[in-house]
Amino acid sequence: MNIGPDTISARDAAIDSYGEKVSALLNLGEHPGSLPFAVIEKKMLGGKGELFLEDRYLEFRSNGGFTKLKKQESVPYSEITKLQANNASNFLDWKFVGTGGCFKVGLVYYGSIRGISPRDIFWYDIDNFPERSGAFYSLVSTILPRTGLTGELKPAAVRRALQDSLEYFQGTRSLEDSGMKDTVGNSLYPRYSAMVEAFTRFLAGTAASPEAAVDDFLGIFGDLDRIFAEMLAVLRDSLSGFKPGIFTGDQQVFDMGERFERLSSIWYLRQIAALHFASGRLDAEKVRHWSLKVLKPRARVRMQNNRKTVSIELPGPEVFEQALKELGR
Protein backbone atom coordinates (compact mmCIF):
# COMPACT_ATOMS: atom_id res chain seq x y z
CA MET A 1 0.00 0.00 0.00
CA ASN A 2 1.46 3.31 -1.10
CA ILE A 3 0.42 6.70 0.22
CA GLY A 4 0.67 8.94 -2.82
CA PRO A 5 -0.55 12.42 -3.72
CA ASP A 6 -4.16 11.24 -4.25
CA THR A 7 -4.37 8.39 -1.75
CA ILE A 8 -5.90 10.24 1.18
CA SER A 9 -8.69 11.92 -0.80
CA ALA A 10 -9.50 8.66 -2.64
CA ARG A 11 -9.43 6.75 0.65
CA ASP A 12 -11.89 9.11 2.31
CA ALA A 13 -14.31 8.95 -0.61
CA ALA A 14 -14.19 5.14 -0.78
CA ILE A 15 -14.64 4.73 2.97
CA ASP A 16 -17.65 7.04 2.91
CA SER A 17 -19.20 5.00 0.10
CA TYR A 18 -18.33 1.42 1.04
CA GLY A 19 -17.15 1.51 4.67
CA GLU A 20 -20.26 0.05 6.24
CA LYS A 21 -20.44 -2.79 3.72
CA VAL A 22 -16.76 -3.67 4.26
CA SER A 23 -17.24 -3.61 8.03
CA ALA A 24 -20.12 -6.07 7.74
CA LEU A 25 -18.29 -8.22 5.18
CA LEU A 26 -15.26 -8.65 7.44
CA ASN A 27 -17.09 -8.59 10.78
CA LEU A 28 -14.84 -5.78 11.94
CA GLY A 29 -17.09 -4.49 14.66
CA GLU A 30 -16.10 -0.95 13.75
CA HIS A 31 -16.19 1.37 10.76
CA PRO A 32 -13.03 1.35 8.58
CA GLY A 33 -12.86 5.12 8.99
CA SER A 34 -11.94 4.63 12.65
CA LEU A 35 -8.99 2.36 11.88
CA PRO A 36 -5.38 3.60 11.83
CA PHE A 37 -5.54 3.40 8.03
CA ALA A 38 -7.66 1.71 5.39
CA VAL A 39 -7.74 1.68 1.59
CA ILE A 40 -10.80 0.32 -0.23
CA GLU A 41 -11.11 0.04 -4.00
CA LYS A 42 -14.11 -0.88 -6.13
CA LYS A 43 -13.16 -2.25 -9.52
CA MET A 44 -15.30 -3.36 -12.45
CA LEU A 45 -14.87 -7.04 -11.59
CA GLY A 46 -14.76 -6.79 -7.82
CA GLY A 47 -13.60 -4.96 -4.73
CA LYS A 48 -10.47 -5.12 -2.65
CA GLY A 49 -8.87 -3.41 0.27
CA GLU A 50 -6.02 -3.15 2.75
CA LEU A 51 -6.92 -2.45 6.36
CA PHE A 52 -4.53 -1.66 9.18
CA LEU A 53 -6.15 -2.52 12.48
CA GLU A 54 -4.67 -1.79 15.90
CA ASP A 55 -3.11 -5.24 16.11
CA ARG A 56 -2.90 -6.62 12.57
CA TYR A 57 -2.87 -6.03 8.83
CA LEU A 58 -5.78 -7.38 6.80
CA GLU A 59 -6.08 -7.69 3.02
CA PHE A 60 -9.23 -8.84 1.23
CA ARG A 61 -10.89 -9.31 -2.13
CA SER A 62 -14.64 -9.44 -2.69
CA ASN A 63 -17.32 -9.08 -5.29
CA GLY A 64 -18.11 -5.61 -6.56
CA GLY A 65 -20.91 -5.09 -4.05
CA PHE A 66 -18.72 -5.97 -1.04
CA THR A 67 -21.19 -8.68 -0.02
CA LYS A 68 -19.22 -11.83 -0.85
CA LEU A 69 -15.72 -12.44 0.45
CA LYS A 70 -13.37 -14.09 -2.06
CA LYS A 71 -10.05 -13.90 -0.23
CA GLN A 72 -8.75 -12.69 3.11
CA GLU A 73 -5.24 -12.64 4.56
CA SER A 74 -4.12 -11.33 7.91
CA VAL A 75 -0.69 -10.61 9.44
CA PRO A 76 -0.52 -9.85 13.18
CA TYR A 77 1.99 -7.10 13.95
CA SER A 78 3.34 -9.24 16.79
CA GLU A 79 4.67 -11.73 14.20
CA ILE A 80 6.78 -9.14 12.35
CA THR A 81 10.50 -9.89 12.72
CA LYS A 82 12.10 -7.96 9.86
CA LEU A 83 11.84 -4.55 8.24
CA GLN A 84 13.12 -4.39 4.66
CA ALA A 85 13.40 -0.81 3.42
CA ASN A 86 13.62 0.34 -0.17
CA ASN A 87 14.36 4.06 -0.01
CA ALA A 88 14.66 5.99 -3.26
CA SER A 89 15.05 9.69 -3.94
CA ASN A 90 11.32 10.18 -4.57
CA PHE A 91 9.67 7.42 -2.51
CA LEU A 92 10.14 4.92 0.28
CA ASP A 93 8.78 1.41 0.54
CA TRP A 94 8.90 -0.45 3.85
CA LYS A 95 8.20 -4.18 3.83
CA PHE A 96 7.17 -5.72 7.14
CA VAL A 97 8.06 -9.42 7.10
CA GLY A 98 6.54 -11.84 9.59
CA THR A 99 6.57 -15.54 10.28
CA GLY A 100 3.29 -16.04 8.43
CA GLY A 101 3.18 -13.29 5.85
CA CYS A 102 4.22 -9.77 4.96
CA PHE A 103 2.86 -6.41 3.85
CA LYS A 104 4.18 -3.09 2.59
CA VAL A 105 3.68 0.52 3.58
CA GLY A 106 5.01 3.06 1.10
CA LEU A 107 5.16 6.83 0.78
CA VAL A 108 5.50 8.71 -2.50
CA TYR A 109 7.39 11.96 -2.02
CA TYR A 110 6.58 13.32 -5.48
CA GLY A 111 5.83 12.13 -8.99
CA SER A 112 6.49 13.67 -12.38
CA ILE A 113 6.88 17.45 -12.26
CA ARG A 114 5.78 19.29 -15.40
CA GLY A 115 6.54 16.19 -17.45
CA ILE A 116 9.97 15.64 -15.88
CA SER A 117 10.63 12.17 -14.50
CA PRO A 118 10.93 12.15 -10.69
CA ARG A 119 14.40 10.62 -10.97
CA ASP A 120 15.55 13.60 -13.02
CA ILE A 121 14.63 16.23 -10.44
CA PHE A 122 14.60 16.96 -6.74
CA TRP A 123 11.27 18.34 -5.53
CA TYR A 124 9.61 19.14 -2.24
CA ASP A 125 5.84 19.62 -2.15
CA ILE A 126 5.70 21.98 0.81
CA ASP A 127 1.89 22.26 0.74
CA ASN A 128 0.87 18.59 0.58
CA PHE A 129 3.80 16.47 1.70
CA PRO A 130 3.26 17.07 5.45
CA GLU A 131 -0.24 15.58 5.29
CA ARG A 132 0.64 12.36 3.51
CA SER A 133 3.94 11.90 5.36
CA GLY A 134 1.96 12.42 8.56
CA ALA A 135 -0.39 9.62 7.54
CA PHE A 136 2.60 7.36 6.87
CA TYR A 137 4.32 8.20 10.15
CA SER A 138 1.15 7.76 12.17
CA LEU A 139 0.57 4.35 10.59
CA VAL A 140 4.09 2.99 11.15
CA SER A 141 3.90 4.38 14.69
CA THR A 142 0.94 2.05 15.22
CA ILE A 143 2.66 -0.96 13.68
CA LEU A 144 6.26 -0.84 14.92
CA PRO A 145 5.74 -0.80 18.71
CA ARG A 146 3.75 -4.04 18.39
CA THR A 147 6.41 -5.92 16.38
CA GLY A 148 9.45 -7.92 17.37
CA LEU A 149 11.73 -5.16 16.06
CA THR A 150 11.77 -2.88 19.09
CA GLY A 151 15.05 -4.26 20.45
CA GLU A 152 17.12 -3.31 17.39
CA LEU A 153 15.40 0.08 17.22
CA LYS A 154 16.33 1.23 20.72
CA PRO A 155 18.18 4.58 20.94
CA ALA A 156 21.58 3.05 21.75
CA ALA A 157 21.39 0.64 18.78
CA VAL A 158 20.25 3.40 16.41
CA ARG A 159 22.96 5.81 17.56
CA ARG A 160 25.60 3.12 17.10
CA ALA A 161 24.33 2.29 13.59
CA LEU A 162 24.48 5.95 12.57
CA GLN A 163 28.01 6.49 13.88
CA ASP A 164 29.40 3.18 12.57
CA SER A 165 27.87 3.83 9.14
CA LEU A 166 29.28 7.36 9.10
CA GLU A 167 32.77 6.05 9.88
CA TYR A 168 32.38 3.51 7.07
CA PHE A 169 31.20 6.31 4.78
CA GLN A 170 34.29 8.34 5.68
CA GLY A 171 36.57 5.37 5.06
CA THR A 172 37.74 4.90 8.64
CA ARG A 173 35.78 1.70 9.32
CA SER A 174 35.32 -1.45 7.25
CA LEU A 175 31.97 -2.63 5.96
CA GLU A 176 32.22 -5.68 8.21
CA ASP A 177 32.78 -3.50 11.28
CA SER A 178 29.92 -1.18 10.33
CA GLY A 179 27.36 -3.93 10.92
CA MET A 180 25.74 -3.20 7.55
CA LYS A 181 27.30 -5.95 5.42
CA ASP A 182 24.19 -8.12 5.30
CA THR A 183 22.02 -5.12 4.39
CA VAL A 184 24.13 -3.27 1.80
CA GLY A 185 26.82 -5.77 0.82
CA ASN A 186 25.37 -6.19 -2.69
CA SER A 187 24.79 -2.48 -3.31
CA LEU A 188 26.70 -0.71 -6.07
CA TYR A 189 27.07 2.23 -3.70
CA PRO A 190 27.44 0.57 -0.29
CA ARG A 191 28.71 3.61 1.61
CA TYR A 192 25.70 5.71 0.65
CA SER A 193 23.35 2.76 1.08
CA ALA A 194 24.68 2.19 4.61
CA MET A 195 23.85 5.78 5.54
CA VAL A 196 20.35 5.49 4.06
CA GLU A 197 19.81 2.32 6.09
CA ALA A 198 21.05 4.00 9.28
CA PHE A 199 18.72 6.96 8.80
CA THR A 200 15.89 4.50 8.11
CA ARG A 201 16.55 2.83 11.45
CA PHE A 202 16.47 6.23 13.12
CA LEU A 203 13.08 7.11 11.64
CA ALA A 204 11.70 3.66 12.46
CA GLY A 205 13.13 3.97 15.97
CA THR A 206 11.32 7.23 16.62
CA ALA A 207 8.07 5.61 15.46
CA ALA A 208 8.61 2.56 17.67
CA SER A 209 9.85 4.40 20.75
CA PRO A 210 7.96 4.49 24.03
CA GLU A 211 7.66 7.82 25.80
CA ALA A 212 10.63 6.97 28.00
CA ALA A 213 12.94 6.89 24.94
CA VAL A 214 11.75 10.15 23.35
CA ASP A 215 14.45 12.34 24.92
CA ASP A 216 17.18 9.98 23.71
CA PHE A 217 15.82 10.09 20.17
CA LEU A 218 15.57 13.88 20.31
CA GLY A 219 19.26 13.90 21.17
CA ILE A 220 20.01 11.71 18.17
CA PHE A 221 17.86 13.96 15.99
CA GLY A 222 20.02 16.93 16.95
CA ASP A 223 23.15 14.95 16.04
CA LEU A 224 21.85 14.29 12.52
CA ASP A 225 22.98 17.81 11.59
CA ARG A 226 26.59 16.84 12.31
CA ILE A 227 26.27 13.52 10.52
CA PHE A 228 24.79 15.07 7.37
CA ALA A 229 27.43 17.81 7.42
CA GLU A 230 30.16 15.17 7.53
CA MET A 231 28.56 13.45 4.56
CA LEU A 232 28.39 16.68 2.56
CA ALA A 233 32.05 17.35 3.32
CA VAL A 234 33.00 13.92 1.97
CA LEU A 235 30.91 14.46 -1.17
CA ARG A 236 32.37 17.92 -1.70
CA ASP A 237 35.90 16.58 -1.43
CA SER A 238 35.13 13.73 -3.84
CA LEU A 239 34.10 16.29 -6.47
CA SER A 240 37.08 18.58 -5.95
CA GLY A 241 38.71 17.41 -9.18
CA PHE A 242 35.75 18.55 -11.30
CA LYS A 243 34.81 22.07 -12.27
CA PRO A 244 31.32 23.28 -11.27
CA GLY A 245 28.78 23.34 -14.06
CA ILE A 246 27.62 20.82 -16.63
CA PHE A 247 29.75 17.70 -16.77
CA THR A 248 29.19 15.19 -19.59
CA GLY A 249 30.23 11.57 -19.57
CA ASP A 250 28.78 8.16 -18.99
CA GLN A 251 29.22 5.83 -16.00
CA GLN A 252 31.05 8.47 -14.00
CA VAL A 253 28.10 10.84 -14.41
CA PHE A 254 25.63 8.15 -13.35
CA ASP A 255 27.78 7.48 -10.29
CA MET A 256 27.69 11.16 -9.36
CA GLY A 257 23.93 11.25 -9.86
CA GLU A 258 23.45 8.24 -7.58
CA ARG A 259 25.29 10.01 -4.76
CA PHE A 260 22.94 12.98 -4.91
CA GLU A 261 19.87 10.73 -5.16
CA ARG A 262 20.88 8.91 -1.99
CA LEU A 263 21.48 12.20 -0.22
CA SER A 264 17.94 13.18 -1.25
CA SER A 265 16.61 9.97 0.27
CA ILE A 266 18.35 10.80 3.54
CA TRP A 267 17.01 14.35 3.43
CA TYR A 268 13.45 13.05 3.17
CA LEU A 269 13.87 10.51 5.98
CA ARG A 270 15.09 13.29 8.25
CA GLN A 271 12.34 15.63 7.03
CA ILE A 272 9.66 13.13 8.06
CA ALA A 273 11.23 12.97 11.51
CA ALA A 274 11.46 16.76 11.67
CA LEU A 275 7.79 17.20 10.77
CA HIS A 276 6.24 14.46 12.86
CA PHE A 277 8.66 13.64 15.66
CA ALA A 278 10.81 16.66 16.50
CA SER A 279 8.25 19.37 15.72
CA GLY A 280 6.33 20.24 18.84
CA ARG A 281 8.97 18.62 21.05
CA LEU A 282 11.90 20.88 20.23
CA ASP A 283 12.10 24.66 19.89
CA ALA A 284 11.92 25.74 16.26
CA GLU A 285 15.54 26.96 16.21
CA LYS A 286 16.73 23.47 17.12
CA VAL A 287 15.13 21.98 14.02
CA ARG A 288 17.59 23.27 11.44
CA HIS A 289 16.76 23.84 7.80
CA TRP A 290 18.65 21.40 5.56
CA SER A 291 19.60 22.90 2.22
CA LEU A 292 17.63 21.84 -0.84
CA LYS A 293 19.99 23.40 -3.37
CA VAL A 294 22.79 20.95 -2.69
CA LEU A 295 20.43 18.05 -3.52
CA LYS A 296 19.40 19.17 -6.99
CA PRO A 297 22.06 17.62 -9.28
CA ARG A 298 20.83 14.63 -11.27
CA ALA A 299 22.34 12.55 -14.06
CA ARG A 300 20.11 13.18 -17.06
CA VAL A 301 20.03 11.42 -20.43
CA ARG A 302 19.36 13.54 -23.52
CA MET A 303 19.42 12.97 -27.25
CA GLN A 304 21.61 15.44 -29.11
CA ASN A 305 22.32 15.10 -32.85
CA ASN A 306 20.90 11.57 -32.69
CA ARG A 307 23.39 10.66 -29.98
CA LYS A 308 22.68 9.88 -26.37
CA THR A 309 24.48 12.15 -23.92
CA VAL A 310 24.56 11.85 -20.16
CA SER A 311 25.22 14.97 -18.13
CA ILE A 312 24.99 16.41 -14.65
CA GLU A 313 25.26 19.97 -13.40
CA LEU A 314 27.65 19.93 -10.49
CA PRO A 315 27.29 22.52 -7.71
CA GLY A 316 30.06 24.96 -6.93
CA PRO A 317 31.95 25.08 -3.62
CA GLU A 318 29.75 27.95 -2.43
CA VAL A 319 26.67 25.67 -2.53
CA PHE A 320 28.36 23.19 -0.21
CA GLU A 321 29.66 25.93 2.05
CA GLN A 322 26.18 27.44 2.44
CA ALA A 323 24.69 24.04 3.20
CA LEU A 324 27.39 23.34 5.79
CA LYS A 325 26.89 26.75 7.36
CA GLU A 326 23.17 26.07 7.74
CA LEU A 327 24.07 22.85 9.53
CA GLY A 328 26.17 24.78 12.04
CA ARG A 329 29.53 23.65 10.72
KOLLOBA-296520 format. One record per residue (C-alpha): x, y, z; residue number from 1. Coordinates in steps of 0.05 Angstrom, whole numbers, plus 32768, in hexadecimal, padded with zeros to 4 digits. Layout:
+------+-------+------+-----+
: east : north :   up :   n :
+------+-------+------+-----+
:    X :     Y :    Z : NUM :
...
+------+-------+------+-----+
***
This chain:
+------+-------+------+-----+
: east : north :   up :   n :
+------+-------+------+-----+
: 8000 :  8000 : 8000 :   1 :
: 801D :  8042 : 7FEA :   2 :
: 8008 :  8086 : 8004 :   3 :
: 800D :  80B3 : 7FC8 :   4 :
: 7FF5 :  80F8 : 7FB6 :   5 :
: 7FAD :  80E1 : 7FAB :   6 :
: 7FA9 :  80A8 : 7FDD :   7 :
: 7F8A :  80CD : 8018 :   8 :
: 7F52 :  80EE : 7FF0 :   9 :
: 7F42 :  80AD : 7FCB :  10 :
: 7F43 :  8087 : 800D :  11 :
: 7F12 :  80B6 : 802E :  12 :
: 7EE2 :  80B3 : 7FF4 :  13 :
: 7EE4 :  8067 : 7FF0 :  14 :
: 7EDB :  805F : 803B :  15 :
: 7E9F :  808D : 803A :  16 :
: 7E80 :  8064 : 8002 :  17 :
: 7E91 :  801C : 8015 :  18 :
: 7EA9 :  801E : 805D :  19 :
: 7E6B :  8001 : 807D :  20 :
: 7E67 :  7FC8 : 804A :  21 :
: 7EB1 :  7FB7 : 8055 :  22 :
: 7EA7 :  7FB8 : 80A1 :  23 :
: 7E6E :  7F87 : 809B :  24 :
: 7E92 :  7F5C : 8068 :  25 :
: 7ECF :  7F53 : 8095 :  26 :
: 7EAA :  7F54 : 80D8 :  27 :
: 7ED7 :  7F8C : 80EF :  28 :
: 7EAA :  7FA6 : 8125 :  29 :
: 7EBE :  7FED : 8113 :  30 :
: 7EBC :  801B : 80D7 :  31 :
: 7EFB :  801B : 80AC :  32 :
: 7EFF :  8066 : 80B4 :  33 :
: 7F11 :  805D : 80FD :  34 :
: 7F4C :  802F : 80EE :  35 :
: 7F94 :  8048 : 80ED :  36 :
: 7F91 :  8044 : 80A1 :  37 :
: 7F67 :  8022 : 806C :  38 :
: 7F65 :  8022 : 8020 :  39 :
: 7F28 :  8006 : 7FFB :  40 :
: 7F22 :  8001 : 7FB0 :  41 :
: 7EE6 :  7FEE : 7F85 :  42 :
: 7EF9 :  7FD3 : 7F42 :  43 :
: 7ECE :  7FBD : 7F07 :  44 :
: 7ED7 :  7F73 : 7F18 :  45 :
: 7ED9 :  7F78 : 7F64 :  46 :
: 7EF0 :  7F9D : 7FA1 :  47 :
: 7F2F :  7F9A : 7FCB :  48 :
: 7F4F :  7FBC : 8005 :  49 :
: 7F88 :  7FC1 : 8037 :  50 :
: 7F76 :  7FCF : 807F :  51 :
: 7FA5 :  7FDF : 80B8 :  52 :
: 7F85 :  7FCE : 80FA :  53 :
: 7FA3 :  7FDC : 813E :  54 :
: 7FC2 :  7F97 : 8142 :  55 :
: 7FC6 :  7F7C : 80FB :  56 :
: 7FC7 :  7F87 : 80B1 :  57 :
: 7F8C :  7F6C : 8088 :  58 :
: 7F86 :  7F66 : 803C :  59 :
: 7F47 :  7F4F : 8019 :  60 :
: 7F26 :  7F46 : 7FD5 :  61 :
: 7EDB :  7F43 : 7FCA :  62 :
: 7EA6 :  7F4A : 7F96 :  63 :
: 7E96 :  7F90 : 7F7D :  64 :
: 7E5E :  7F9A : 7FAF :  65 :
: 7E8A :  7F89 : 7FEB :  66 :
: 7E58 :  7F52 : 8000 :  67 :
: 7E80 :  7F13 : 7FEF :  68 :
: 7EC6 :  7F07 : 8009 :  69 :
: 7EF5 :  7EE6 : 7FD7 :  70 :
: 7F37 :  7EEA : 7FFB :  71 :
: 7F51 :  7F02 : 803E :  72 :
: 7F97 :  7F03 : 805B :  73 :
: 7FAE :  7F1D : 809E :  74 :
: 7FF2 :  7F2C : 80BD :  75 :
: 7FF6 :  7F3B : 8108 :  76 :
: 8028 :  7F72 : 8117 :  77 :
: 8043 :  7F47 : 8150 :  78 :
: 805D :  7F15 : 811C :  79 :
: 8088 :  7F49 : 80F7 :  80 :
: 80D2 :  7F3A : 80FE :  81 :
: 80F2 :  7F61 : 80C5 :  82 :
: 80ED :  7FA5 : 80A5 :  83 :
: 8106 :  7FA8 : 805D :  84 :
: 810C :  7FF0 : 8044 :  85 :
: 8110 :  8007 : 7FFD :  86 :
: 811F :  8051 : 8000 :  87 :
: 8125 :  8078 : 7FBF :  88 :
: 812D :  80C2 : 7FB1 :  89 :
: 80E2 :  80CC : 7FA5 :  90 :
: 80C1 :  8094 : 7FCE :  91 :
: 80CB :  8062 : 8006 :  92 :
: 80B0 :  801C : 800B :  93 :
: 80B2 :  7FF7 : 804D :  94 :
: 80A4 :  7FAC : 804D :  95 :
: 808F :  7F8E : 808F :  96 :
: 80A1 :  7F44 : 808E :  97 :
: 8083 :  7F13 : 80C0 :  98 :
: 8083 :  7EC9 : 80CE :  99 :
: 8042 :  7EBF : 80A9 : 100 :
: 8040 :  7EF6 : 8075 : 101 :
: 8054 :  7F3D : 8063 : 102 :
: 8039 :  7F80 : 804D : 103 :
: 8054 :  7FC2 : 8034 : 104 :
: 804A :  800A : 8048 : 105 :
: 8064 :  803D : 8016 : 106 :
: 8067 :  8089 : 8010 : 107 :
: 806E :  80AE : 7FCE : 108 :
: 8094 :  80EF : 7FD8 : 109 :
: 8084 :  810A : 7F92 : 110 :
: 8075 :  80F3 : 7F4C : 111 :
: 8082 :  8111 : 7F08 : 112 :
: 808A :  815D : 7F0B : 113 :
: 8074 :  8182 : 7ECC : 114 :
: 8083 :  8144 : 7EA3 : 115 :
: 80C7 :  8139 : 7EC2 : 116 :
: 80D5 :  80F3 : 7EDE : 117 :
: 80DB :  80F3 : 7F2A : 118 :
: 8120 :  80D4 : 7F25 : 119 :
: 8137 :  8110 : 7EFC : 120 :
: 8125 :  8145 : 7F2F : 121 :
: 8124 :  8153 : 7F79 : 122 :
: 80E1 :  816F : 7F91 : 123 :
: 80C0 :  817F : 7FD3 : 124 :
: 8075 :  8188 : 7FD5 : 125 :
: 8072 :  81B8 : 8010 : 126 :
: 8026 :  81BD : 800F : 127 :
: 8011 :  8174 : 800C : 128 :
: 804C :  8149 : 8022 : 129 :
: 8041 :  8155 : 806D : 130 :
: 7FFB :  8138 : 806A : 131 :
: 800D :  80F7 : 8046 : 132 :
: 804F :  80EE : 806B : 133 :
: 8027 :  80F8 : 80AB : 134 :
: 7FF8 :  80C0 : 8097 : 135 :
: 8034 :  8093 : 8089 : 136 :
: 8056 :  80A4 : 80CB : 137 :
: 8017 :  809B : 80F3 : 138 :
: 800B :  8057 : 80D4 : 139 :
: 8052 :  803C : 80DF : 140 :
: 804E :  8058 : 8126 : 141 :
: 8013 :  8029 : 8130 : 142 :
: 8035 :  7FED : 8112 : 143 :
: 807D :  7FEF : 812A : 144 :
: 8073 :  7FF0 : 8176 : 145 :
: 804B :  7FAF : 8170 : 146 :
: 8080 :  7F8A : 8148 : 147 :
: 80BD :  7F62 : 815B : 148 :
: 80EB :  7F99 : 8141 : 149 :
: 80EB :  7FC6 : 817E : 150 :
: 812D :  7FAB : 8199 : 151 :
: 8156 :  7FBE : 815C : 152 :
: 8134 :  8002 : 8158 : 153 :
: 8147 :  8019 : 819E : 154 :
: 816C :  805C : 81A3 : 155 :
: 81B0 :  803D : 81B3 : 156 :
: 81AC :  800D : 8178 : 157 :
: 8195 :  8044 : 8148 : 158 :
: 81CB :  8074 : 815F : 159 :
: 8200 :  803E : 8156 : 160 :
: 81E7 :  802E : 8110 : 161 :
: 81EA :  8077 : 80FB : 162 :
: 8230 :  8082 : 8116 : 163 :
: 824C :  8040 : 80FB : 164 :
: 822D :  804D : 80B7 : 165 :
: 824A :  8093 : 80B6 : 166 :
: 828F :  8079 : 80C6 : 167 :
: 8288 :  8046 : 808D : 168 :
: 8270 :  807E : 8060 : 169 :
: 82AE :  80A7 : 8072 : 170 :
: 82DB :  806B : 8065 : 171 :
: 82F3 :  8062 : 80AD : 172 :
: 82CC :  8022 : 80BA : 173 :
: 82C2 :  7FE3 : 8091 : 174 :
: 827F :  7FCB : 8077 : 175 :
: 8284 :  7F8E : 80A4 : 176 :
: 8290 :  7FBA : 80E2 : 177 :
: 8256 :  7FE8 : 80CF : 178 :
: 8223 :  7FB1 : 80DA : 179 :
: 8203 :  7FC0 : 8097 : 180 :
: 8222 :  7F89 : 806C : 181 :
: 81E4 :  7F5E : 806A : 182 :
: 81B8 :  7F9A : 8058 : 183 :
: 81E3 :  7FBF : 8024 : 184 :
: 8218 :  7F8D : 8010 : 185 :
: 81FB :  7F84 : 7FCA : 186 :
: 81F0 :  7FCE : 7FBE : 187 :
: 8216 :  7FF2 : 7F87 : 188 :
: 821D :  802D : 7FB6 : 189 :
: 8225 :  800B : 7FFA : 190 :
: 823E :  8048 : 8020 : 191 :
: 8202 :  8072 : 800D : 192 :
: 81D3 :  8037 : 8016 : 193 :
: 81EE :  802C : 805C : 194 :
: 81DD :  8074 : 806F : 195 :
: 8197 :  806E : 8051 : 196 :
: 818C :  802E : 807A : 197 :
: 81A5 :  8050 : 80BA : 198 :
: 8176 :  808B : 80B0 : 199 :
: 813E :  805A : 80A2 : 200 :
: 814B :  8039 : 80E5 : 201 :
: 8149 :  807D : 8106 : 202 :
: 8106 :  808E : 80E9 : 203 :
: 80EA :  8049 : 80F9 : 204 :
: 8107 :  804F : 813F : 205 :
: 80E2 :  8091 : 814C : 206 :
: 80A1 :  8070 : 8135 : 207 :
: 80AC :  8033 : 8161 : 208 :
: 80C5 :  8058 : 819F : 209 :
: 809F :  805A : 81E1 : 210 :
: 8099 :  809C : 8204 : 211 :
: 80D5 :  808B : 8230 : 212 :
: 8103 :  808A : 81F3 : 213 :
: 80EB :  80CB : 81D3 : 214 :
: 8121 :  80F7 : 81F2 : 215 :
: 8158 :  80C8 : 81DA : 216 :
: 813C :  80CA : 8193 : 217 :
: 8137 :  8116 : 8196 : 218 :
: 8181 :  8116 : 81A7 : 219 :
: 8190 :  80EA : 816B : 220 :
: 8165 :  8117 : 8140 : 221 :
: 8190 :  8153 : 8153 : 222 :
: 81CF :  812B : 8141 : 223 :
: 81B5 :  811E : 80FA : 224 :
: 81CC :  8164 : 80E8 : 225 :
: 8214 :  8151 : 80F6 : 226 :
: 820D :  810E : 80D2 : 227 :
: 81F0 :  812D : 8093 : 228 :
: 8225 :  8164 : 8094 : 229 :
: 825B :  812F : 8097 : 230 :
: 823B :  810D : 805B : 231 :
: 8238 :  814E : 8033 : 232 :
: 8281 :  815B : 8042 : 233 :
: 8294 :  8116 : 8027 : 234 :
: 826A :  8121 : 7FE9 : 235 :
: 8287 :  8166 : 7FDE : 236 :
: 82CE :  814C : 7FE3 : 237 :
: 82BF :  8113 : 7FB3 : 238 :
: 82AA :  8146 : 7F7F : 239 :
: 82E6 :  8174 : 7F89 : 240 :
: 8306 :  815C : 7F48 : 241 :
: 82CB :  8173 : 7F1E : 242 :
: 82B8 :  81B9 : 7F0B : 243 :
: 8272 :  81D2 : 7F1F : 244 :
: 8240 :  81D3 : 7EE7 : 245 :
: 8228 :  81A0 : 7EB3 : 246 :
: 8253 :  8162 : 7EB1 : 247 :
: 8248 :  8130 : 7E78 : 248 :
: 825D :  80E7 : 7E79 : 249 :
: 8240 :  80A3 : 7E84 : 250 :
: 8248 :  8075 : 7EC0 : 251 :
: 826D :  80A9 : 7EE8 : 252 :
: 8232 :  80D9 : 7EE0 : 253 :
: 8201 :  80A3 : 7EF5 : 254 :
: 822C :  8096 : 7F32 : 255 :
: 822A :  80DF : 7F45 : 256 :
: 81DF :  80E1 : 7F3B : 257 :
: 81D5 :  80A5 : 7F68 : 258 :
: 81FA :  80C8 : 7FA1 : 259 :
: 81CB :  8104 : 7F9E : 260 :
: 818D :  80D7 : 7F99 : 261 :
: 81A2 :  80B2 : 7FD8 : 262 :
: 81AE :  80F4 : 7FFC : 263 :
: 8167 :  8108 : 7FE7 : 264 :
: 814C :  80C7 : 8005 : 265 :
: 816F :  80D8 : 8047 : 266 :
: 8154 :  811F : 8045 : 267 :
: 810D :  8105 : 803F : 268 :
: 8115 :  80D2 : 8078 : 269 :
: 812E :  810A : 80A5 : 270 :
: 80F7 :  8139 : 808D : 271 :
: 80C1 :  8107 : 80A1 : 272 :
: 80E1 :  8103 : 80E6 : 273 :
: 80E5 :  814F : 80E9 : 274 :
: 809C :  8158 : 80D7 : 275 :
: 807D :  8121 : 8101 : 276 :
: 80AD :  8111 : 8139 : 277 :
: 80D8 :  814D : 814A : 278 :
: 80A5 :  8183 : 813A : 279 :
: 807F :  8195 : 8179 : 280 :
: 80B3 :  8174 : 81A5 : 281 :
: 80EE :  81A2 : 8195 : 282 :
: 80F2 :  81ED : 818E : 283 :
: 80EE :  8203 : 8145 : 284 :
: 8137 :  821B : 8144 : 285 :
: 814F :  81D5 : 8156 : 286 :
: 812F :  81B8 : 8118 : 287 :
: 8160 :  81D1 : 80E5 : 288 :
: 814F :  81DD : 809C : 289 :
: 8175 :  81AC : 806F : 290 :
: 8188 :  81CA : 802C : 291 :
: 8161 :  81B5 : 7FEF : 292 :
: 8190 :  81D4 : 7FBD : 293 :
: 81C8 :  81A3 : 7FCA : 294 :
: 8199 :  8169 : 7FBA : 295 :
: 8184 :  817F : 7F74 : 296 :
: 81B9 :  8160 : 7F46 : 297 :
: 81A1 :  8125 : 7F1F : 298 :
: 81BF :  80FB : 7EE7 : 299 :
: 8192 :  8108 : 7EAB : 300 :
: 8191 :  80E4 : 7E67 : 301 :
: 8183 :  810F : 7E2A : 302 :
: 8184 :  8103 : 7DDF : 303 :
: 81B0 :  8135 : 7DBA : 304 :
: 81BE :  812E : 7D6F : 305 :
: 81A2 :  80E7 : 7D72 : 306 :
: 81D4 :  80D5 : 7DA8 : 307 :
: 81C6 :  80C6 : 7DF1 : 308 :
: 81EA :  80F3 : 7E22 : 309 :
: 81EB :  80ED : 7E6D : 310 :
: 81F8 :  812B : 7E95 : 311 :
: 81F4 :  8148 : 7EDB : 312 :
: 81F9 :  818F : 7EF4 : 313 :
: 8229 :  818F : 7F2E : 314 :
: 8222 :  81C2 : 7F66 : 315 :
: 8259 :  81F3 : 7F75 : 316 :
: 827F :  81F6 : 7FB8 : 317 :
: 8253 :  822F : 7FCF : 318 :
: 8215 :  8201 : 7FCD : 319 :
: 8237 :  81D0 : 7FFC : 320 :
: 8251 :  8207 : 8029 : 321 :
: 820C :  8225 : 8031 : 322 :
: 81EE :  81E1 : 8040 : 323 :
: 8224 :  81D3 : 8074 : 324 :
: 821A :  8217 : 8093 : 325 :
: 81CF :  8209 : 809B : 326 :
: 81E1 :  81C9 : 80BF : 327 :
: 820B :  81F0 : 80F1 : 328 :
: 824F :  81D9 : 80D6 : 329 :
+------+-------+------+-----+
***
